[in-house]
């Protein structure tokens, strides 16, 4: 070996370190290996979700790549949960907290075992930001590897996916399809391994990771069940060794400009609203000053050019066939939308990588030209007003309605709101509000895909506005607004909303407001009492430590900074 690449070499040097070495000898480490860098391979393999069921094999490939490059690879596991399986149940409250559990567990192993480098492999929605937060906090040279997208399912000759099933429930409730049709959609939606196929949260965050330079070029759009995905992960193992040789750390890659690149690609692809929450959290871990205002600024300048589900026609596998995320980035770079000088995990700049990237396939229809985009600006829009002073997020891709004003129909749980929709108690023009489901109030800020998909299935997606201090799945589309902050649990204005209050959402003016006089709101605040915070187990810990969604819903915010203004209200514990 030309030079000692062990960041933590002193850990295993000297006679007093014999016990440390003895433990590693038991797992196969040799005298020669102690001269090499030890590279952790964080696997999120699990049988609880198709997104991750194949990841053990990908971890083996990453291990092989790291070994052949000259490192000593050590595989370890962390958890995953399936958003699609927990959606619409009490289990959904655990989804966002799992992001931080994943991050903390990976950081813990890297730190405790004194690892010199890291490959983190993720599949389902929270794995990707969890891995990237861990990479930022661990600080060792690292590469993120994506487990890849699932192939589309099929029903009556049409491509379908998991969102088709949720929307099928609404169609069934509306009498548009029968039991047999719903069952066929259910059975055909998910044909194998991989993450949900549209530009939903997993594919969105994988694309963002590639745009940020934290994963290898082309890897975010390569399908899960493919030889190129195995090659991705093997190359990721070798890439960490290259980063060690070159002395390139996450802090050299995760810069303000690289986060701006990630936001740009997310807007251009029409990605999930969850990208805002997760990129804020990753930036917090990387100690980058990223705010909602940065998303707002970039949204105004970047066109939405991808005709991808949920609001479009195609899925990630289709994008892969016409050139993938790299080809889209190349188009954006040539048009001046990306910072080409950013360092990446290849050891080259983004511009150097893109100069070698494929062009979009001629005649393709997945990515639209700049002179005929889906939208002239980005579809993820930040809204503010007296209902959400700290900011809320709307995804306006495919939504024709730009302004909606109507009476609030207020519910404190998703279950109650869903029952009202299924019982046909919600009318055209209503503003359906689900509150006390934010980061603290949920606790866990659950997603509202089930109820939003039911509204779509019933043909009400642009006739009824759906507002919440919780989240929406990347598969959600329609007239929906999430991440309303401050949340109801902390006394945000959404807690003061009453049945029948007129609420207005205007995506052009970027406003979200309620027609209630300031003096009336002040009186309601005097009469308001915060519900008790959840106390038990992991959700209890989360409720007492999590920050506002406008800060990324991170759990170590107060360790680094003073309490945010929106968190200063007294909470009952």
ZAMARGU-4260 file (C-alpha; in steps of 0.2 Angstrom, whole numbers, plus 5000, padded with zeros to 4 digits):
<rodrens>
0) 5000/5000/5000 | 5007/5017/4995 | 5002/5026/5011 | 4992/5023/5027 | 4974/5026/5023
5) 4968/5022/5040 | 4960/5037/5048 | 4959/5028/5064 | 4976/5019/5063 | 4981/5023/5081
10) 4966/5013/5087 | 4974/4996/5082 | 4993/5001/5085 | 5003/4996/5100 | 5004/4982/5112
15) 4990/4989/5123 | 4978/4987/5107 | 4980/4968/5107 | 4962/4965/5114 | 4955/4976/5100
20) 4964/4966/5087 | 4959/4950/5095 | 4941/4953/5093 | 4943/4958/5075 | 4954/4942/5072
25) 4938/4932/5077 | 4929/4939/5062 | 4942/4936/5049 | 4954/4951/5050 | 4972/4946/5047
30) 4989/4954/5051 | 4990/4961/5033 | 4972/4968/5035 | 4977/4979/5050 | 4987/4989/5038
35) 4972/4993/5027 | 4958/5005/5030 | 4942/4997/5038 | 4927/5001/5027 | 4909/4999/5035
40) 4895/4993/5023 | 4879/4999/5031 | 4865/4988/5025 | 4846/4991/5027 | 4842/4973/5021
45) 4825/4968/5028 | 4810/4956/5023 | 4797/4969/5029 | 4797/4978/5013 | 4801/4975/4994
50) 4811/4991/4994 | 4825/4982/5004 | 4822/4964/5002 | 4837/4963/4989 | 4849/4974/4998
55) 4859/4960/5007 | 4865/4955/4990 | 4870/4973/4986 | 4879/4974/5002 | 4889/4959/4997
60) 4893/4967/4981 | 4899/4983/4990 | 4910/4973/5001 | 4918/4964/4986 | 4922/4981/4978
65) 4929/4988/4994 | 4940/4972/4997 | 4946/4972/4979 | 4951/4990/4980 | 4962/4987/4995
70) 4951/4990/5010 | 4944/4978/5024 | 4925/4979/5022 | 4914/4975/5037 | 4895/4973/5034
75) 4883/4979/5048 | 4864/4981/5048 | 4851/4994/5053 | 4832/4995/5052 | 4819/4999/5039
80) 4801/5001/5040 | 4789/5002/5025 | 4779/5018/5023 | 4767/5009/5010 | 4763/4995/5023
85) 4760/5007/5038 | 4751/5020/5028 | 4734/5024/5035 | 4738/5015/5051 | 4745/5020/5068
90) 4761/5013/5062 | 4764/5027/5051 | 4769/5038/5066 | 4785/5028/5066 | 4790/5032/5048
95) 4799/5049/5051 | 4807/5044/5067 | 4814/5029/5059 | 4825/5041/5048 | 4833/5047/5064
100) 4835/5030/5071 | 4844/5024/5055 | 4855/5039/5055 | 4859/5037/5074 | 4863/5018/5072
105) 4874/5020/5057 | 4884/5034/5065 | 4885/5024/5081 | 4893/5009/5073 | 4905/5020/5063
110) 4910/5029/5078 | 4911/5014/5090 | 4921/5003/5078 | 4932/5017/5073 | 4929/5013/5054
115) 4939/5023/5041 | 4926/5024/5028 | 4908/5020/5024 | 4896/5013/5011 | 4878/5016/5016
120) 4865/5007/5006 | 4846/5012/5007 | 4830/5008/4998 | 4814/5014/5006 | 4810/5032/5009
125) 4818/5035/5026 | 4834/5025/5022 | 4841/5038/5010 | 4840/5053/5021 | 4845/5042/5036
130) 4860/5036/5028 | 4865/5054/5022 | 4862/5061/5039 | 4874/5047/5046 | 4887/5051/5033
135) 4887/5069/5038 | 4888/5066/5056 | 4901/5052/5055 | 4912/5063/5044 | 4922/5049/5036
140) 4924/5047/5018 | 4908/5039/5012 | 4897/5035/4997 | 4878/5032/4997 | 4872/5018/4986
145) 4853/5017/4981 | 4844/5000/4981 | 4835/5005/4965 | 4817/5007/4959 | 4804/4993/4957
150) 4798/4988/4940 | 4780/4994/4936 | 4766/4982/4939 | 4752/4979/4926 | 4733/4979/4926
155) 4723/4978/4910 | 4739/4982/4900 | 4742/4998/4909 | 4757/5001/4921 | 4752/5003/4939
160) 4761/5005/4956 | 4757/5005/4974 | 4748/5022/4973 | 4736/5014/4960 | 4730/5003/4974
165) 4727/5018/4986 | 4717/5027/4972 | 4708/5010/4969 | 4701/5011/4986 | 4693/5028/4982
170) 4687/5021/4965 | 4679/5006/4974 | 4671/5017/4987 | 4664/5028/4973 | 4657/5012/4964
175) 4668/5014/4949 | 4677/4997/4951 | 4671/4981/4959 | 4679/4969/4972 | 4688/4959/4958
180) 4695/4974/4950 | 4702/4981/4966 | 4710/4964/4970 | 4718/4963/4953 | 4726/4980/4955
185) 4732/4975/4973 | 4740/4959/4966 | 4748/4967/4951 | 4755/4983/4958 | 4771/4977/4966
190) 4780/4964/4955 | 4796/4962/4964 | 4810/4971/4973 | 4814/4989/4973 | 4807/5006/4979
195) 4790/5013/4973 | 4792/5017/4955 | 4786/5034/4952 | 4795/5050/4957 | 4790/5047/4975
200) 4800/5050/4990 | 4813/5036/4988 | 4817/5040/4970 | 4816/5058/4974 | 4829/5057/4987
205) 4840/5045/4977 | 4840/5058/4963 | 4844/5072/4976 | 4859/5061/4983 | 4866/5059/4965
210) 4864/5078/4961 | 4872/5082/4978 | 4887/5071/4972 | 4885/5059/4987 | 4881/5044/4975
215) 4889/5037/4959 | 4884/5044/4942 | 4869/5035/4935 | 4865/5025/4951 | 4849/5033/4956
220) 4839/5028/4941 | 4846/5010/4939 | 4833/4997/4943 | 4834/4987/4958 | 4833/4970/4949
225) 4847/4973/4937 | 4865/4969/4934 | 4869/4987/4933 | 4863/4989/4951 | 4875/4976/4957
230) 4889/4985/4948 | 4883/5001/4956 | 4886/4994/4973 | 4902/4986/4969 | 4909/5002/4962
235) 4903/5011/4978 | 4914/5000/4988 | 4929/5004/4977 | 4924/5023/4977 | 4926/5024/4996
240) 4944/5018/4995 | 4947/5031/4981 | 4940/5045/4992 | 4952/5039/5006 | 4967/5040/4994
245) 4962/5057/4989 | 4957/5063/5006 | 4940/5069/5001 | 4927/5069/5015 | 4908/5072/5016
250) 4911/5090/5021 | 4920/5093/5004 | 4905/5087/4994 | 4890/5092/5005 | 4891/5111/5002
255) 4878/5125/5000 | 4880/5124/4981 | 4878/5105/4981 | 4862/5106/4991 | 4856/5119/4978
260) 4860/5106/4964 | 4849/5094/4974 | 4835/5106/4975 | 4836/5110/4957 | 4835/5092/4951
265) 4821/5088/4963 | 4811/5103/4956 | 4815/5098/4938 | 4809/5080/4941 | 4793/5085/4951
270) 4799/5076/4966 | 4791/5073/4983 | 4787/5087/4996 | 4797/5076/5008 | 4813/5082/4999
275) 4811/5098/5008 | 4810/5090/5025 | 4824/5078/5022 | 4836/5090/5013 | 4834/5103/5028
280) 4839/5089/5040 | 4854/5083/5030 | 4860/5101/5028 | 4858/5103/5047 | 4869/5087/5050
285) 4882/5094/5037 | 4881/5111/5046 | 4875/5120/5030 | 4864/5135/5032 | 4849/5129/5021
290) 4831/5136/5024 | 4814/5136/5017 | 4819/5152/5008 | 4832/5143/4998 | 4819/5131/4991
295) 4807/5146/4987 | 4821/5155/4978 | 4826/5140/4967 | 4808/5135/4964 | 4805/5151/4955
300) 4819/5148/4942 | 4819/5130/4938 | 4806/5122/4926 | 4797/5106/4929 | 4802/5095/4914
305) 4799/5077/4919 | 4782/5068/4915 | 4784/5056/4929 | 4771/5049/4941 | 4762/5054/4952
310) 4756/5068/4942 | 4763/5062/4925 | 4763/5046/4915 | 4780/5038/4917 | 4790/5029/4931
315) 4809/5029/4936 | 4812/5013/4925 | 4806/5023/4910 | 4818/5037/4914 | 4832/5024/4916
320) 4829/5018/4898 | 4830/5036/4890 | 4846/5041/4899 | 4843/5042/4918 | 4845/5056/4930
325) 4863/5059/4924 | 4856/5064/4907 | 4843/5075/4915 | 4857/5083/4925 | 4867/5085/4909
330) 4853/5095/4901 | 4851/5106/4917 | 4870/5109/4918 | 4871/5114/4900 | 4857/5126/4902
335) 4866/5134/4917 | 4855/5127/4931 | 4868/5117/4941 | 4884/5122/4949 | 4897/5111/4939
340) 4912/5115/4951 | 4905/5104/4965 | 4916/5089/4971 | 4908/5072/4970 | 4911/5054/4977
345) 4920/5050/4960 | 4934/5062/4965 | 4929/5073/4950 | 4918/5088/4949 | 4900/5087/4944
350) 4905/5095/4927 | 4918/5082/4924 | 4906/5068/4928 | 4892/5076/4917 | 4904/5079/4902
355) 4905/5060/4901 | 4887/5057/4905 | 4875/5050/4891 | 4863/5062/4882 | 4844/5059/4883
360) 4839/5047/4870 | 4833/5055/4854 | 4814/5055/4852 | 4811/5051/4871 | 4795/5058/4879
365) 4799/5056/4897 | 4808/5073/4899 | 4801/5088/4891 | 4810/5102/4882 | 4813/5119/4891
370) 4802/5128/4879 | 4787/5116/4883 | 4789/5111/4901 | 4776/5104/4913 | 4777/5120/4922
375) 4788/5135/4919 | 4794/5135/4937 | 4796/5121/4950 | 4781/5112/4957 | 4786/5112/4975
380) 4779/5128/4982 | 4782/5136/4999 | 4766/5145/5006 | 4765/5157/5020 | 4752/5167/5029
385) 4742/5168/5045 | 4738/5150/5045 | 4757/5145/5042 | 4769/5159/5047 | 4784/5147/5046
390) 4779/5140/5030 | 4770/5125/5022 | 4773/5115/5006 | 4761/5112/4991 | 4765/5101/4976
395) 4757/5109/4962 | 4762/5097/4948 | 4747/5093/4937 | 4735/5103/4947 | 4725/5115/4937
400) 4717/5125/4952 | 4729/5139/4958 | 4717/5146/4971 | 4704/5138/4982 | 4694/5146/4995
405) 4681/5137/5006 | 4675/5132/5023 | 4686/5122/5035 | 4681/5105/5039 | 4692/5102/5054
410) 4698/5085/5061 | 4711/5081/5074 | 4715/5063/5067 | 4716/5056/5050 | 4705/5041/5055
415) 4690/5053/5058 | 4694/5063/5042 | 4694/5047/5032 | 4678/5041/5039 | 4670/5058/5034
420) 4676/5056/5016 | 4671/5038/5015 | 4653/5043/5022 | 4652/5056/5008 | 4651/5070/5022
425) 4664/5081/5013 | 4658/5092/4999 | 4665/5100/4984 | 4673/5117/4989 | 4677/5111/5007
430) 4695/5113/5015 | 4698/5097/5024 | 4710/5100/5038 | 4719/5086/5048 | 4729/5093/5063
435) 4739/5088/5078 | 4748/5076/5067 | 4765/5086/5066 | 4782/5080/5072 | 4777/5082/5090
440) 4758/5080/5089 | 4758/5064/5079 | 4770/5061/5086 | 4780/5057/5070 | 4772/5068/5057
445) 4763/5054/5048 | 4759/5054/5029 | 4742/5056/5022 | 4743/5046/5006 | 4728/5035/5010
450) 4715/5049/5012 | 4723/5060/4998 | 4722/5045/4986 | 4704/5041/4991 | 4700/5059/4986
455) 4708/5056/4970 | 4699/5040/4967 | 4682/5049/4971 | 4686/5062/4958 | 4688/5076/4972
460) 4707/5079/4971 | 4704/5097/4964 | 4687/5100/4971 | 4692/5098/4990 | 4708/5105/4997
465) 4717/5094/5010 | 4728/5103/5023 | 4738/5096/5037 | 4753/5099/5049 | 4758/5081/5045
470) 4766/5075/5028 | 4761/5068/5012 | 4768/5053/5002 | 4778/5057/4987 | 4764/5047/4978
475) 4752/5060/4983 | 4744/5072/4970 | 4730/5084/4970 | 4726/5100/4980 | 4736/5096/4995
480) 4746/5107/5007 | 4757/5099/5021 | 4771/5103/5033 | 4760/5117/5040 | 4771/5126/5053
485) 4771/5129/5067 | 4761/5113/5070 | 4745/5112/5081 | 4754/5104/5095 | 4765/5119/5098
490) 4750/5131/5097 | 4752/5135/5079 | 4738/5145/5071 | 4731/5129/5063 | 4726/5124/5081
495) 4715/5139/5082 | 4705/5135/5066 | 4687/5131/5069 | 4674/5122/5058 | 4667/5134/5045
500) 4681/5146/5045 | 4685/5152/5027 | 4703/5146/5022 | 4711/5152/5006 | 4726/5143/4997
505) 4734/5153/4983 | 4749/5145/4974 | 4752/5160/4963 | 4753/5172/4977 | 4760/5158/4988
510) 4748/5162/5002 | 4739/5151/5015 | 4727/5160/5026 | 4711/5160/5036 | 4698/5174/5036
515) 4698/5176/5055 | 4702/5193/5063 | 4718/5195/5073 | 4708/5199/5089 | 4697/5184/5087
520) 4713/5173/5085 | 4720/5181/5100 | 4705/5176/5110 | 4705/5158/5104 | 4723/5157/5109
525) 4719/5162/5127 | 4706/5148/5127 | 4718/5135/5119 | 4727/5122/5129 | 4740/5110/5122
530) 4736/5092/5122 | 4748/5081/5133 | 4764/5076/5123 | 4766/5057/5120 | 4778/5050/5133
535) 4780/5031/5130 | 4795/5023/5121 | 4803/5029/5105 | 4788/5040/5100 | 4789/5048/5117
540) 4807/5052/5115 | 4804/5059/5098 | 4790/5070/5103 | 4800/5078/5116 | 4816/5081/5106
545) 4810/5084/5088 | 4811/5102/5080 | 4798/5110/5069 | 4796/5104/5051 | 4802/5120/5044
550) 4819/5115/5052 | 4819/5098/5045 | 4811/5089/5060 | 4828/5085/5067 | 4830/5078/5084
555) 4847/5087/5089 | 4842/5105/5085 | 4842/5111/5102 | 4859/5103/5105 | 4866/5116/5093
560) 4856/5131/5093 | 4843/5141/5104 | 4825/5136/5103 | 4817/5141/5087 | 4804/5155/5089
565) 4790/5143/5084 | 4795/5131/5098 | 4794/5143/5112 | 4776/5140/5117 | 4773/5130/5133
570) 4769/5112/5130 | 4761/5100/5142 | 4772/5085/5145
</rodrens>
